[in-house]
Amino acid sequence: MSTRVTVFCRADQVDDARALAAYLDDDIGGLGTFVPGYIDAEGADCVAASGPKSDAWLARARAPVGDRPVWDSDQVINMTGAARALAATVFWRPLDAEGEANPLPIWDGTQIIALVAMPPDVALSIMATLGVVPVAEPDT
């Protein structure tokens, strides 16, 4: 089973966020995750990534960063950065375990926000509510 997770943060956190993505994805491809093209209410550049994640991924995200993956023998993943990113990540679901609405997280630009279990259009709407929006395309 998979659950869609949309993650966003300020661009200055992207290296740590990518390290965490590679660790949680258990795949070096996670280092290529996150695309620019967003800005927050303070004008800071932001990045986002979205995709289906397995139950194993979600379980790993609830635990402290552990040992370096065995496949990362070249030590490409910044494990300190991955741990820093996990500590900064707020995982948010629209409903709690009892089916009650969860309050929106507060975005102050220091967190990495992971929106769990919602379609991309809803995640983009939540991002906009928190003040993170796509950069407007210049008029041509």
C-alpha positions as CSV (number, residue, x, y, z in Angstrom):
1,M,0.0,0.0,0.0
2,S,1.2,3.5,-0.7
3,T,0.3,6.9,0.6
4,R,0.9,10.2,-1.2
5,V,3.2,12.5,0.7
6,T,3.9,16.1,-0.4
7,V,6.9,17.8,1.3
8,F,8.0,21.4,1.1
9,C,10.6,23.6,2.8
10,R,12.7,26.6,2.2
11,A,15.4,26.3,-0.4
12,D,18.1,26.7,2.2
13,Q,17.0,23.4,3.8
14,V,17.0,21.4,0.6
15,D,20.3,19.7,1.1
16,D,19.2,18.3,4.4
17,A,15.7,17.4,3.0
18,R,17.3,15.6,0.1
19,A,19.5,13.6,2.5
20,L,16.5,12.6,4.5
21,A,14.6,11.7,1.3
22,A,17.5,9.4,0.2
23,Y,17.6,7.8,3.7
24,L,13.8,7.3,3.9
25,D,13.5,6.2,0.2
26,D,16.4,3.8,0.8
27,D,17.5,4.9,-2.7
28,I,20.2,7.3,-3.9
29,G,17.6,8.8,-6.2
30,G,16.2,10.6,-3.2
31,L,19.1,13.0,-3.5
32,G,17.4,14.3,-6.7
33,T,14.1,15.0,-5.0
34,F,12.6,18.4,-4.6
35,V,12.0,21.0,-7.3
36,P,12.2,24.8,-7.1
37,G,9.4,27.1,-8.1
38,Y,7.7,28.1,-4.9
39,I,7.9,31.2,-2.7
40,D,6.6,31.9,0.8
41,A,4.9,35.0,2.2
42,E,8.3,36.4,3.2
43,G,9.6,36.1,-0.3
44,A,11.9,33.1,0.5
45,D,12.4,30.5,-2.2
46,C,10.9,27.2,-1.4
47,V,11.1,23.7,-2.9
48,A,8.6,20.8,-3.0
49,A,8.4,17.1,-3.7
50,S,5.4,14.8,-3.9
51,G,5.0,11.1,-4.5
52,P,3.6,7.8,-3.2
53,K,5.4,6.4,-0.2
54,S,5.2,2.9,1.3
55,D,4.1,2.0,4.7
56,A,7.8,1.1,5.4
57,W,8.7,4.7,4.4
58,L,6.1,6.1,6.8
59,A,7.4,3.9,9.6
60,R,11.0,4.9,9.0
61,A,9.9,8.6,9.1
62,R,8.4,8.1,12.6
63,A,11.7,6.7,14.0
64,P,15.0,8.5,14.6
65,V,17.5,8.4,11.7
66,G,19.4,5.1,12.1
67,D,22.4,3.6,10.6
68,R,23.7,4.6,7.1
69,P,22.0,2.3,4.5
70,V,24.4,-0.5,3.5
71,W,24.1,0.6,-0.2
72,D,25.6,4.0,0.7
73,S,29.2,2.7,1.0
74,D,30.4,5.9,-0.7
75,Q,28.8,7.9,2.1
76,V,26.9,10.1,-0.3
77,I,24.0,10.7,2.2
78,N,24.8,13.4,4.7
79,M,23.4,11.4,7.7
80,T,23.8,14.4,10.0
81,G,21.7,16.5,7.6
82,A,19.1,13.7,7.3
83,A,18.8,13.7,11.1
84,R,18.6,17.5,11.2
85,A,15.8,17.4,8.5
86,L,13.8,14.7,10.3
87,A,14.0,16.8,13.5
88,A,12.7,19.8,11.5
89,T,9.9,17.9,9.8
90,V,6.3,18.3,10.8
91,F,4.1,15.4,9.5
92,W,0.5,16.5,9.0
93,R,-2.6,14.5,8.1
94,P,-6.0,16.1,7.7
95,L,-7.5,13.7,10.2
96,D,-6.2,12.1,13.4
97,A,-6.6,8.4,14.2
98,E,-10.1,9.0,15.6
99,G,-11.2,10.8,12.4
100,E,-11.1,14.3,13.9
101,A,-9.7,17.2,12.0
102,N,-6.1,18.1,12.8
103,P,-5.3,21.8,13.1
104,L,-3.0,23.0,10.3
105,P,0.7,23.2,11.2
106,I,2.1,26.7,11.7
107,W,4.6,27.6,9.0
108,D,7.4,29.9,10.0
109,G,9.9,28.9,7.5
110,T,12.0,26.8,9.8
111,Q,10.2,23.5,9.4
112,I,10.0,21.0,6.7
113,I,6.3,20.2,6.2
114,A,5.1,16.8,5.1
115,L,1.5,16.7,4.0
116,V,0.4,13.1,4.3
117,A,-2.5,11.3,2.6
118,M,-4.0,13.9,0.2
119,P,-4.1,14.4,-3.5
120,P,-1.6,16.9,-5.0
121,D,-4.2,19.5,-5.7
122,V,-5.3,19.5,-2.0
123,A,-1.7,19.6,-0.9
124,L,-1.0,22.6,-3.1
125,S,-4.1,24.3,-1.5
126,I,-2.8,23.6,2.0
127,M,0.6,24.9,1.0
128,A,-1.1,28.1,-0.3
129,T,-3.1,28.4,3.0
130,L,0.3,28.2,4.8
131,G,1.7,31.0,2.5
132,V,3.8,28.9,0.1
133,V,2.7,29.4,-3.5
134,P,4.0,28.6,-7.0
135,V,6.2,31.4,-8.4
136,A,4.2,33.3,-10.9
137,E,5.2,32.8,-14.5
138,P,6.4,36.1,-16.1
139,D,4.0,37.6,-18.6
140,T,5.3,37.2,-22.1
